Amino acid sequence: MLCLGLHSFLPDTLMNIATLEELAALLEHHSQSWTHTHRSELLPLLEEATVPDSLLDQRRWERIALGFWFKEGKAQREQEFTTDADEKVGSIRVEELPSAAFAYYLQRYEQSTNVYLKARYALVLWNAPKPNAYGRMGNLAHTHLLEALATADCTGRDKRRDCIQMLGACCDLALLLRHRQPDTVEAVLDRFTGAVPFEAEGRIPLLRLIADTGKLFKPDVLTDEVSLACEALFDDFFAAGEYDACEALCPLARTVAQRRGRAVAEWSDRLGRTHEAMAERRLSDPSGLAPYEFYRRATEDYRAAGNTAAYDQAFQRLNELKSKIRLGATSFQLKPEDAQAMQADIDDRIQRLTQYSPHDLLEYLTVHPEVLPDYASVRAFAEQHKGSFFFASVPTSQLDENKNTRRVQSDEEVDKLTADFYEWMLQFRLASLVPLLAACYRAGNFSYDSFCAFLEKSSWIAQPLGETAVNGQEVVYTWKDLIYPILRDFFQQLAVGIDGGRENFVLSIDSLTVKLEGLLRDLLQRSGANTTANDKHQDLREVFIESLLNHAVAQELFDESTRYFLRYLLLAPGMNLRNNVAHCYYRYQDQYSFDKIILLLCGLLRIANFRFEPLDPPAAAPTDESAPA
């Protein structure tokens, strides 16, 4: 790979390069990998070397070429960032290079005997914009990469990754250019099957390459030897207790088997065995969630494999573990100065809002942005952190308060992360709302009478509403007959808690949760929305609450933050109150918390924040003894 004649041009000290020949000799001598030694060895040498002004451009162009990486054969700039204005900025792109740079790369390609450098120069030239593009360079780059692989040392993690990256680049070029496809397939399969020595840790990425590149690795090239290599690799990993490797291997091997037209059940069965082994290894997990989750996955695997006996056994184990789940509460530890600032903000807000009139306080709870998180900001934060280490730490299964799990699909991951961030932001808002409303109750501007008076004046809740009953008669009703008893119970229990007793919000939470859906449905219907649809039997049914919140009329009535709050409050992956109340998943009093009823009241105020035109002629509302005098 190295032109021996260039040794005469190597400078006495690598820190002092005087000529173009010495720069070339430095690169030829130290470019002994595709990428992995560039940042640690070659680039520091280039940066530290002293060069005359006449070589500054050439050194810069070499630095740029070494920084490029390639995706599906296309040159990608070394670094890229997104600004607050959502603009992409970063290092130079290949299309931004001057024509002189491409002329220099062509000269270096023709002079170099280092296959790594020749492949890189060729790929840069192949990616050059017109009129600097060199179409033949794609094929030449592919050939040089295959030459490099023939002699590459792939032992050790870094060298192994370097080989895998070269093989991936070869697969991309083979598909794009239809060039040397049999040679490329052979280079990958020989290393996977062991015909060419390759460490076991690197064979899963090779299998992923085989599974993901179906147009190249067609059924006719996937021999029995490949299947046997998959089985042997699994057996070795499983015997060594490398269950994470087994978990990664099984879906890929299943894809390969399916492409060959072979039965895939055995790979689902192997994956089930893997998840059982992972569960048993995690039995000491304090929360009990890890083994429970792995056994849940095992049941899915055995069901897919058609292994009834193994499924029944795993399902039995799953139920045994369910009662052992112990989840701790999420907590935040603030710096002392941050905690003091937060407490000062809460105290200031309490002092300010206890001076509000009852009407202004409830107006604040209805519309002020301090009360609930802003959905757009939370969603943007989740999108920004997708793929980060923090994102990777978020569980892929959702656990409700009844210990039921639900697997989060890959396309739902940002939604799950958004819900998690929203929950944490909501906890901070509740940290001020709870003491605030308690203080306002003591101050007298948050009470049953003031709440009802606010609804009477500012909401459709207390308005008489007319509709035609099933028997054809016109009837008049008002929602205050259903809502005021809930408010009375809430304020009675709040008084108990304020006086030092044990408050009980069971009745108010159970009742208000289901009333919110009815209020939302009635509001949309009276605003012109059709809330019914034909089911699979062509029967006319009311649509679910998720569809109500997505309705075009709901989008006109409520802003995005309000709709997300109601969805988070009532549905999964949020608090899922509607489901938990309807199915009686709350079985002990602590689950009926002050936090939940406060959020339900915030939801009530947002749905109630409208007025309809009065009935004509006006109809008297039913007498409600619970209404304020």
Secondary structure in CASP SS format (residue, H / E / C, confidence):
PFRMAT SS
TARGET T0000
AUTHOR 0000-0000-0000
METHOD secondary structure of the structure
MODEL  1
M C 1.00
L C 1.00
C C 1.00
L H 1.00
G H 1.00
L H 1.00
H H 1.00
S H 1.00
F H 1.00
L C 1.00
P C 1.00
D C 1.00
T C 1.00
L C 1.00
M C 1.00
N E 1.00
I C 1.00
A C 1.00
T C 1.00
L H 1.00
E H 1.00
E H 1.00
L H 1.00
A H 1.00
A H 1.00
L H 1.00
L H 1.00
E H 1.00
H H 1.00
H H 1.00
S C 1.00
Q C 1.00
S C 1.00
W C 1.00
T C 1.00
H C 1.00
T C 1.00
H H 1.00
R H 1.00
S H 1.00
E H 1.00
L H 1.00
L H 1.00
P H 1.00
L H 1.00
L H 1.00
E H 1.00
E H 1.00
A C 1.00
T E 1.00
V C 1.00
P C 1.00
D H 1.00
S H 1.00
L H 1.00
L H 1.00
D H 1.00
Q H 1.00
R H 1.00
R H 1.00
W H 1.00
E H 1.00
R H 1.00
I H 1.00
A H 1.00
L H 1.00
G H 1.00
F C 1.00
W E 1.00
F E 1.00
K E 1.00
E C 1.00
G C 1.00
K E 1.00
A E 1.00
Q E 1.00
R C 1.00
E C 1.00
Q C 1.00
E E 1.00
F E 1.00
T E 1.00
T C 1.00
D C 1.00
A C 1.00
D C 1.00
E C 1.00
K E 1.00
V E 1.00
G E 1.00
S C 1.00
I C 1.00
R C 1.00
V H 1.00
E H 1.00
E H 1.00
L C 1.00
P C 1.00
S H 1.00
A H 1.00
A H 1.00
F H 1.00
A H 1.00
Y H 1.00
Y H 1.00
L H 1.00
Q H 1.00
R H 1.00
Y H 1.00
E H 1.00
Q H 1.00
S C 1.00
T C 1.00
N C 1.00
V H 1.00
Y H 1.00
L H 1.00
K H 1.00
A H 1.00
R H 1.00
Y H 1.00
A H 1.00
L H 1.00
V H 1.00
L H 1.00
W H 1.00
N H 1.00
A C 1.00
P C 1.00
K C 1.00
P C 1.00
N C 1.00
A C 1.00
Y C 1.00
G C 1.00
R C 1.00
M H 1.00
G H 1.00
N H 1.00
L H 1.00
A H 1.00
H H 1.00
T H 1.00
H H 1.00
L H 1.00
L H 1.00
E H 1.00
A H 1.00
L H 1.00
A H 1.00
T H 1.00
A C 1.00
D C 1.00
C C 1.00
T C 1.00
G C 1.00
R H 1.00
D H 1.00
K H 1.00
R H 1.00
R H 1.00
D H 1.00
C H 1.00
I H 1.00
Q H 1.00
M H 1.00
L H 1.00
G H 1.00
A H 1.00
C H 1.00
C H 1.00
D H 1.00
L H 1.00
A H 1.00
L H 1.00
L H 1.00
L H 1.00
R C 1.00
H C 1.00
R C 1.00
Q H 1.00
P H 1.00
D H 1.00
T H 1.00
V H 1.00
E H 1.00
A H 1.00
V H 1.00
L H 1.00
D H 1.00
R H 1.00
F H 1.00
T H 1.00
G C 1.00
A C 1.00
V C 1.00
P C 1.00
F C 1.00
E C 1.00
A H 1.00
E H 1.00
G H 1.00
R H 1.00
I H 1.00
P H 1.00
L H 1.00
L H 1.00
R H 1.00
L H 1.00
I H 1.00
A H 1.00
D H 1.00
T C 1.00
G C 1.00
K C 1.00
L C 1.00
F C 1.00
K C 1.00
P H 1.00
D H 1.00
V H 1.00
L C 1.00
T C 1.00
D H 1.00
E H 1.00
V H 1.00
S H 1.00
L H 1.00
A H 1.00
C H 1.00
E H 1.00
A H 1.00
L H 1.00
F H 1.00
D H 1.00
D H 1.00
F H 1.00
F H 1.00
A H 1.00
A C 1.00
G C 1.00
E C 1.00
Y H 1.00
D H 1.00
A H 1.00
C H 1.00
E H 1.00
A H 1.00
L H 1.00
C H 1.00
P H 1.00
L H 1.00
A H 1.00
R H 1.00
T H 1.00
V H 1.00
A H 1.00
Q H 1.00
R H 1.00
R C 1.00
G C 1.00
R C 1.00
A C 1.00
V C 1.00
A H 1.00
E H 1.00
W H 1.00
S H 1.00
D H 1.00
R H 1.00
L H 1.00
G H 1.00
R H 1.00
T H 1.00
H H 1.00
E H 1.00
A H 1.00
M H 1.00
A H 1.00
E H 1.00
R H 1.00
R C 1.00
L C 1.00
S C 1.00
D C 1.00
P C 1.00
S C 1.00
G C 1.00
L H 1.00
A H 1.00
P H 1.00
Y H 1.00
E H 1.00
F H 1.00
Y H 1.00
R H 1.00
R H 1.00
A H 1.00
T H 1.00
E H 1.00
D H 1.00
Y H 1.00
R H 1.00
A H 1.00
A H 1.00
G C 1.00
N C 1.00
T H 1.00
A H 1.00
A H 1.00
Y H 1.00
D H 1.00
Q H 1.00
A H 1.00
F H 1.00
Q H 1.00
R H 1.00
L H 1.00
N H 1.00
E H 1.00
L H 1.00
K H 1.00
S C 1.00
K C 1.00
I C 1.00
R C 1.00
L C 1.00
G C 1.00
A C 1.00
T C 1.00
S C 1.00
F C 1.00
Q C 1.00
L C 1.00
K C 1.00
P H 1.00
E H 1.00
D H 1.00
A H 1.00
Q H 1.00
A H 1.00
M H 1.00
Q H 1.00
A H 1.00
D H 1.00
I H 1.00
D H 1.00
D H 1.00
R H 1.00
I H 1.00
Q H 1.00
R H 1.00
L H 1.00
T C 1.00
Q C 1.00
Y C 1.00
S C 1.00
P H 1.00
H H 1.00
D H 1.00
L H 1.00
L H 1.00
E H 1.00
Y H 1.00
L H 1.00
T H 1.00
V H 1.00
H C 1.00
P C 1.00
E C 1.00
V C 1.00
L C 1.00
P C 1.00
D C 1.00
Y H 1.00
A H 1.00
S H 1.00
V H 1.00
R H 1.00
A H 1.00
F H 1.00
A H 1.00
E H 1.00
Q H 1.00
H C 1.00
K C 1.00
G C 1.00
S C 1.00
F H 1.00
F H 1.00
F H 1.00
A H 1.00
S C 1.00
V C 1.00
P C 1.00
T C 1.00
S E 1.00
Q E 1.00
L E 1.00
D C 1.00
E C 1.00
N C 1.00
K C 1.00
N C 1.00
T E 1.00
R E 1.00
R E 1.00
V C 1.00
Q C 1.00
S H 1.00
D H 1.00
E H 1.00
E H 1.00
V H 1.00
D H 1.00
K H 1.00
L H 1.00
T H 1.00
A H 1.00
D H 1.00
F H 1.00
Y H 1.00
E H 1.00
W H 1.00
M H 1.00
L H 1.00
Q H 1.00
F H 1.00
R H 1.00
L H 1.00
A H 1.00
S H 1.00
L H 1.00
V H 1.00
P H 1.00
L H 1.00
L H 1.00
A H 1.00
A H 1.00
C H 1.00
Y H 1.00
R H 1.00
A H 1.00
G C 1.00
N C 1.00
F C 1.00
S C 1.00
Y H 1.00
D H 1.00
S H 1.00
F H 1.00
C H 1.00
A H 1.00
F H 1.00
L H 1.00
E H 1.00
K H 1.00
S H 1.00
S C 1.00
W C 1.00
I C 1.00
A C 1.00
Q C 1.00
P C 1.00
L E 1.00
G E 1.00
E E 1.00
T E 1.00
A C 1.00
V C 1.00
N C 1.00
G C 1.00
Q C 1.00
E E 1.00
V E 1.00
V E 1.00
Y E 1.00
T C 1.00
W C 1.00
K H 1.00
D H 1.00
L H 1.00
I H 1.00
Y H 1.00
P H 1.00
I H 1.00
L H 1.00
R H 1.00
D H 1.00
F H 1.00
F H 1.00
Q H 1.00
Q H 1.00
L H 1.00
A H 1.00
V H 1.00
G H 1.00
I H 1.00
D C 1.00
G C 1.00
G C 1.00
R C 1.00
E C 1.00
N C 1.00
F C 1.00
V H 1.00
L H 1.00
S H 1.00
I H 1.00
D H 1.00
S H 1.00
L H 1.00
T H 1.00
V H 1.00
K H 1.00
L H 1.00
E H 1.00
G H 1.00
L H 1.00
L H 1.00
R H 1.00
D H 1.00
L H 1.00
L H 1.00
Q H 1.00
R H 1.00
S C 1.00
G C 1.00
A C 1.00
N C 1.00
T C 1.00
T E 1.00
A E 1.00
N E 1.00
D C 1.00
K C 1.00
H C 1.00
Q C 1.00
D C 1.00
L E 1.00
R E 1.00
E E 1.00
V C 1.00
F C 1.00
I H 1.00
E H 1.00
S H 1.00
L H 1.00
L H 1.00
N H 1.00
H C 1.00
A H 1.00
V H 1.00
A H 1.00
Q H 1.00
E H 1.00
L H 1.00
F C 1.00
D C 1.00
E H 1.00
S H 1.00
T H 1.00
R H 1.00
Y H 1.00
F H 1.00
L H 1.00
R H 1.00
Y H 1.00
L H 1.00
L H 1.00
L C 1.00
A C 1.00
P C 1.00
G C 1.00
M C 1.00
N C 1.00
L H 1.00
R H 1.00
N H 1.00
N H 1.00
V H 1.00
A H 1.00
H C 1.00
C C 1.00
Y C 1.00
Y C 1.00
R C 1.00
Y C 1.00
Q H 1.00
D H 1.00
Q H 1.00
Y C 1.00
S C 1.00
F H 1.00
D H 1.00
K H 1.00
I H 1.00
I H 1.00
L H 1.00
L H 1.00
L H 1.00
C H 1.00
G H 1.00
L H 1.00
L H 1.00
R H 1.00
I H 1.00
A H 1.00
N C 1.00
F C 1.00
R C 1.00
F C 1.00
E C 1.00
P C 1.00
L C 1.00
D C 1.00
P C 1.00
P C 1.00
A C 1.00
A C 1.00
A C 1.00
P C 1.00
T C 1.00
D C 1.00
E C 1.00
S C 1.00
A C 1.00
P C 1.00
A C 1.00
END
